[in-house]
Amino acid sequence: MSSAPAPAVAANIVLPVNEDGSLVDRNTVATRVAGKGADPEKKALFASVIKRIDYTPKIGTELHGIRLSQLTEQQSEELAALIAERGVVFFRDQDDLDYKEHIKLGRRWGPLHLHPLVPQVKENPEVIVLDSRLSPPSRFNTNDSWHSDVSFDTYPASYSILKFEQIPESGGDTIWSNGYELYDNLSQPIKDLLEGLTATHSSDIFKVQIANHGLKAFGKLNDSVHPVIRTNPVTGWKSVYTNPVFTREINEVTPQESKWILDYINNLVAIKLQYQVRFHWQPNSVAIWDNRSTFHTGVPDFRPYHRRGVRVTVSGEKPYYDPNSGTQAKAWEATANAIVAKQEAVEKARQEAEATASAKTA
């Protein structure tokens, strides 16, 4: 696919309109939660994995041996659960994931979002184009701001599936940050405050693009209100759910307090390296992430090189907060204890072997 001519970007899509001439809201809502109730051990998925690389203990995993175009239904459900747990999962050499298979994979997890502004593939409007050569230059072509995809929609993205067809000779990485861990590391008084708040997410950034460059929207540009702390319906864990690009304000506090809260959260997302994982793209690499519990940003360090990718985005459920939700930190305790126990067992065996060898030479 990477050697084929790039398909035309939609410029003349027939726009659905209401009787009064207004644009139809093209956002969709999931009718089920993909991955919820999947096998916790993910035996079907891992039966095809020949190598697993966890980039950090809590976020980011690369799987080898998986062909995304050949997943069974059970494997795709287990993969959805793994992505919800790990935040983002990476794959290499997915050259057979063409537009048809790309769309097919996304639809296994829910209806596909049709972006109201980002350029689309004309024949497949579910596929959006992220191309550094598109004009006018814009944040959605080369993004350097942390965000969660289309959080301004009433039913924002659950999963996003991004494949890069053309990559720069150097630079152009993408970074994800862990919303679960951000929440877990807040002090209890701050958690108590945030759990009672909601925030307005706005598509203002796209409205500015339209005003400044005369662009044409493909659908409604929404504003929506979501909880500041969100429960992930797959894992049941709490995560912070605001971002610098789309979150306009916290609703229950003064404007000054809203700015302080959002600036504080945004700063943690950007500077806390322990929350982050960085992916270096190769041709036909694929990243799939959970927008409900991660933030991401492209790194605009690759000009004058060219970068071109395509993405499908799965519409999710309406964000909600359940005060009885669990946390990644609590779920991680058993894993952490097992890791420590294994390390201690290895060290004990080493010491015993040394003692035995020393006794033989005495």
Legacy VTK file of the C-alpha trace (Angstrom):
# vtk DataFile Version 3.0
C-alpha trace
ASCII
DATASET POLYDATA
POINTS 362 float
0.000 0.000 0.000
2.843 2.393 0.745
3.999 2.244 -2.897
0.539 2.967 -4.340
-0.484 6.504 -5.330
-1.988 8.444 -2.467
-5.790 8.557 -2.764
-7.458 11.875 -3.251
-8.425 13.763 -0.140
-12.124 14.460 -0.069
-12.931 17.954 -1.184
-16.402 17.391 -2.608
-18.080 15.061 -0.147
-21.862 15.295 -0.267
-22.687 16.838 3.080
-25.839 15.545 4.801
-28.132 18.362 5.863
-31.289 18.732 7.914
-34.503 20.174 6.498
-33.480 23.640 7.650
-30.178 23.347 5.772
-28.018 22.845 8.861
-25.370 20.159 8.866
-26.323 16.764 10.235
-24.508 15.666 13.368
-22.379 12.806 12.026
-21.180 11.651 15.417
-22.184 8.125 16.404
-22.458 6.215 19.653
-21.268 2.745 20.568
-23.967 0.194 21.333
-21.627 -2.019 23.356
-18.277 -1.786 25.155
-15.658 -3.624 23.111
-13.272 -5.663 25.238
-15.425 -5.677 28.349
-15.651 -9.210 29.717
-12.837 -10.533 27.526
-10.607 -13.329 28.838
-8.336 -11.643 31.427
-5.437 -13.850 30.333
-6.089 -13.104 26.639
-5.086 -16.625 25.688
-6.417 -16.456 22.118
-4.566 -13.221 21.385
-1.270 -14.229 22.942
-1.354 -17.610 21.181
-0.384 -15.677 18.031
2.170 -13.415 19.716
5.802 -14.409 19.216
7.253 -11.472 21.129
5.870 -8.931 23.588
7.709 -5.754 24.540
6.332 -3.622 27.377
7.775 -0.137 26.880
7.146 0.813 30.511
5.527 -1.105 33.373
2.166 0.675 33.039
1.777 2.023 29.491
2.749 0.941 25.997
3.174 -2.581 24.581
4.524 -3.781 21.235
3.290 -7.123 19.887
5.029 -9.199 17.210
3.441 -12.053 15.277
-0.014 -10.467 15.045
-1.586 -9.669 11.676
-4.308 -7.139 12.398
-6.106 -8.070 9.180
-6.396 -11.684 10.328
-7.652 -11.359 13.899
-10.493 -13.599 14.980
-13.440 -12.054 16.788
-12.165 -13.394 20.110
-8.682 -12.052 19.473
-10.026 -8.617 18.562
-12.039 -8.493 21.796
-8.999 -9.478 23.836
-6.914 -6.893 21.990
-9.471 -4.197 22.853
-9.152 -5.193 26.516
-5.348 -5.136 26.333
-5.367 -1.660 24.781
-7.666 -0.403 27.542
-5.227 -1.786 30.132
-1.958 -0.747 28.465
-3.171 2.551 27.000
-1.561 2.010 23.602
-0.411 -1.095 21.712
2.016 -1.037 18.772
2.477 -3.275 15.738
5.094 -3.408 12.977
4.973 -4.486 9.330
1.218 -4.287 8.856
1.514 -3.785 5.084
-1.705 -5.725 4.402
-3.807 -3.410 6.572
-5.266 -1.507 3.617
-8.190 0.897 3.928
-10.740 -1.911 3.747
-9.061 -3.890 6.547
-8.377 -0.726 8.539
-12.092 0.102 8.524
-13.065 -3.509 9.204
-10.878 -3.641 12.307
-12.303 -0.422 13.710
-15.890 -1.491 13.096
-15.343 -4.599 15.202
-15.165 -2.287 18.220
-17.926 0.139 17.331
-19.245 2.614 14.779
-16.582 4.739 13.119
-16.453 8.447 13.732
-16.682 10.770 10.735
-14.510 13.767 11.528
-16.200 17.119 10.855
-13.072 18.856 9.516
-9.911 16.774 9.121
-9.450 15.730 5.458
-10.797 12.321 4.566
-10.210 9.684 1.913
-12.928 10.364 -0.659
-13.896 6.716 -1.237
-13.675 5.858 2.462
-14.749 8.884 4.545
-14.156 6.942 7.780
-10.419 7.183 7.018
-8.853 10.552 7.821
-5.544 11.730 6.408
-2.736 13.147 8.558
-0.320 14.618 6.034
2.385 17.168 6.815
2.173 18.549 3.254
-1.498 19.458 3.374
-2.249 23.141 3.060
-2.923 25.194 5.074
-0.510 23.905 7.734
-2.453 23.073 10.843
-2.207 21.374 14.190
-4.129 18.380 12.971
-1.472 17.737 10.296
1.560 18.062 12.571
0.322 18.089 16.109
2.370 19.395 19.013
-0.388 19.595 21.600
-1.592 16.940 23.997
-5.137 15.773 23.374
-7.643 12.935 23.385
-9.276 12.467 20.000
-12.542 14.377 19.398
-13.282 14.776 23.099
-15.591 17.631 22.104
-18.183 15.145 20.833
-21.059 13.890 22.967
-19.860 10.328 22.402
-16.112 10.826 21.951
-13.579 8.346 20.672
-12.913 5.060 22.403
-10.133 3.652 20.202
-8.040 5.225 17.447
-6.092 3.146 14.900
-3.257 5.003 13.178
-0.994 3.681 10.444
1.840 5.663 8.893
2.517 5.002 5.228
5.319 7.531 4.778
7.651 8.492 7.583
10.476 11.023 7.840
14.098 9.893 7.762
14.356 11.178 11.308
11.960 12.621 13.851
8.181 12.443 13.781
7.621 10.259 16.853
4.340 10.177 18.776
4.103 10.283 22.583
1.296 9.006 24.809
0.693 9.885 28.470
-1.123 7.738 31.027
-4.297 9.280 32.437
-4.692 6.432 34.937
-1.319 7.121 36.533
-1.898 10.850 36.510
-5.034 10.289 38.593
-3.357 7.754 40.892
-0.518 10.139 41.769
-2.750 13.054 42.770
-3.171 13.754 46.469
-6.461 12.653 47.998
-7.792 16.216 48.522
-7.197 17.009 44.848
-8.836 13.746 43.803
-11.852 14.592 45.960
-12.109 18.007 44.311
-11.785 16.784 40.723
-14.211 13.889 41.136
-17.034 16.339 41.660
-16.335 18.475 38.595
-17.302 18.532 34.933
-15.607 20.263 32.012
-16.774 21.678 28.705
-14.918 20.272 25.708
-15.060 22.458 22.631
-14.190 22.247 18.936
-13.005 25.877 19.033
-9.651 24.966 17.473
-11.422 23.764 14.323
-13.717 26.778 14.242
-10.591 28.948 14.200
-9.226 26.918 11.289
-12.456 27.469 9.376
-12.418 31.211 10.063
-8.733 31.699 9.262
-8.452 29.512 6.171
-11.940 29.294 4.718
-12.203 25.570 5.308
-15.458 23.654 4.940
-16.818 21.491 7.749
-18.099 17.996 6.928
-20.450 17.932 9.904
-21.395 19.661 13.149
-18.706 21.058 15.407
-19.893 20.215 18.898
-19.381 21.357 22.469
-19.943 18.712 25.144
-19.741 18.418 28.918
-17.831 15.475 30.413
-16.656 14.510 33.921
-13.138 15.624 34.802
-12.473 12.154 36.240
-13.751 9.419 33.962
-14.305 5.708 34.523
-12.965 3.471 31.777
-15.791 0.982 31.122
-13.401 -1.826 30.120
-10.963 -1.735 33.037
-13.190 0.016 35.575
-10.262 2.323 36.447
-10.382 6.065 37.063
-8.573 8.424 34.707
-8.216 12.159 34.284
-10.219 13.280 31.239
-9.255 16.817 30.245
-6.782 17.991 27.616
-5.199 21.258 26.432
-6.632 21.212 22.900
-10.335 20.598 23.477
-11.094 21.305 27.161
-12.304 24.890 27.400
-13.237 25.258 31.080
-14.180 23.585 34.349
-17.848 24.347 34.905
-18.396 24.402 38.673
-15.608 26.835 39.615
-14.606 30.398 38.760
-12.713 31.119 35.523
-9.539 31.761 37.509
-9.894 28.469 39.381
-10.693 26.662 36.138
-7.515 27.962 34.540
-5.456 26.933 37.565
-6.855 23.407 37.573
-6.468 22.880 33.829
-2.977 24.389 33.744
-1.927 22.127 36.606
-3.268 18.972 34.932
-1.896 19.905 31.509
1.514 20.556 32.993
1.556 17.109 34.620
0.646 15.457 31.320
3.473 17.226 29.518
6.346 17.055 32.013
5.864 13.808 33.960
8.091 11.470 31.976
7.063 8.460 34.075
3.552 8.744 32.617
4.788 8.720 29.033
5.726 6.300 26.285
7.315 7.310 22.964
6.924 5.429 19.685
9.333 5.640 16.749
7.438 4.951 13.557
8.531 2.688 10.727
6.700 2.252 7.397
3.476 0.278 7.964
3.673 0.572 11.748
0.327 0.782 13.539
-0.566 2.241 16.922
-3.941 1.632 18.570
-4.796 3.584 21.697
-7.579 4.139 24.204
-8.659 7.784 24.135
-10.592 7.380 27.380
-7.447 6.978 29.459
-4.528 8.422 27.479
-3.397 11.689 25.968
-1.133 11.872 22.912
0.841 14.337 20.846
2.897 14.243 17.690
6.440 15.610 17.852
6.921 18.279 15.130
10.670 17.806 14.755
10.903 16.261 11.281
10.645 19.110 8.756
11.553 19.297 5.894
10.844 15.554 5.789
7.367 14.318 4.900
5.059 12.285 7.134
1.750 10.802 6.006
-0.602 8.544 7.933
-4.212 7.418 7.935
-6.470 6.891 10.924
-9.863 5.521 11.793
-11.508 6.477 15.053
-14.065 4.376 16.903
-16.933 6.225 18.574
-17.441 5.256 22.194
-19.967 5.689 24.954
-20.914 8.884 26.752
-18.216 9.509 29.379
-19.267 8.828 32.946
-17.801 8.740 36.440
-18.535 5.950 38.904
-17.318 6.801 42.423
-16.913 3.072 43.095
-14.440 2.663 40.238
-11.104 1.008 40.818
-7.674 2.318 39.899
-4.716 1.154 37.887
-2.561 1.541 40.989
-4.686 -0.945 42.942
-4.856 -3.386 40.053
-1.089 -3.096 39.626
-0.288 -4.115 43.211
-0.528 -7.863 42.529
1.651 -7.575 39.429
4.218 -5.460 41.240
4.348 -7.925 44.142
4.841 -10.822 41.706
7.702 -8.963 39.995
9.389 -8.266 43.336
8.942 -11.883 44.435
10.497 -13.135 41.200
13.456 -10.792 41.537
13.972 -11.844 45.139
13.820 -15.523 44.167
16.427 -14.996 41.452
18.682 -13.124 43.863
18.267 -15.806 46.532
19.147 -18.527 44.028
22.221 -16.590 42.973
23.387 -16.168 46.564
22.826 -19.866 47.300
24.786 -20.857 44.195
27.656 -18.607 45.239
27.586 -20.035 48.765
27.640 -23.595 47.403
30.545 -22.821 45.081
32.444 -21.132 47.889
31.909 -24.139 50.197
33.289 -26.518 47.575
36.487 -24.504 47.174
37.028 -24.047 50.926
LINES 1 363
362 0 1 2 3 4 5 6 7 8 9 10 11 12 13 14 15 16 17 18 19 20 21 22 23 24 25 26 27 28 29 30 31 32 33 34 35 36 37 38 39 40 41 42 43 44 45 46 47 48 49 50 51 52 53 54 55 56 57 58 59 60 61 62 63 64 65 66 67 68 69 70 71 72 73 74 75 76 77 78 79 80 81 82 83 84 85 86 87 88 89 90 91 92 93 94 95 96 97 98 99 100 101 102 103 104 105 106 107 108 109 110 111 112 113 114 115 116 117 118 119 120 121 122 123 124 125 126 127 128 129 130 131 132 133 134 135 136 137 138 139 140 141 142 143 144 145 146 147 148 149 150 151 152 153 154 155 156 157 158 159 160 161 162 163 164 165 166 167 168 169 170 171 172 173 174 175 176 177 178 179 180 181 182 183 184 185 186 187 188 189 190 191 192 193 194 195 196 197 198 199 200 201 202 203 204 205 206 207 208 209 210 211 212 213 214 215 216 217 218 219 220 221 222 223 224 225 226 227 228 229 230 231 232 233 234 235 236 237 238 239 240 241 242 243 244 245 246 247 248 249 250 251 252 253 254 255 256 257 258 259 260 261 262 263 264 265 266 267 268 269 270 271 272 273 274 275 276 277 278 279 280 281 282 283 284 285 286 287 288 289 290 291 292 293 294 295 296 297 298 299 300 301 302 303 304 305 306 307 308 309 310 311 312 313 314 315 316 317 318 319 320 321 322 323 324 325 326 327 328 329 330 331 332 333 334 335 336 337 338 339 340 341 342 343 344 345 346 347 348 349 350 351 352 353 354 355 356 357 358 359 360 361
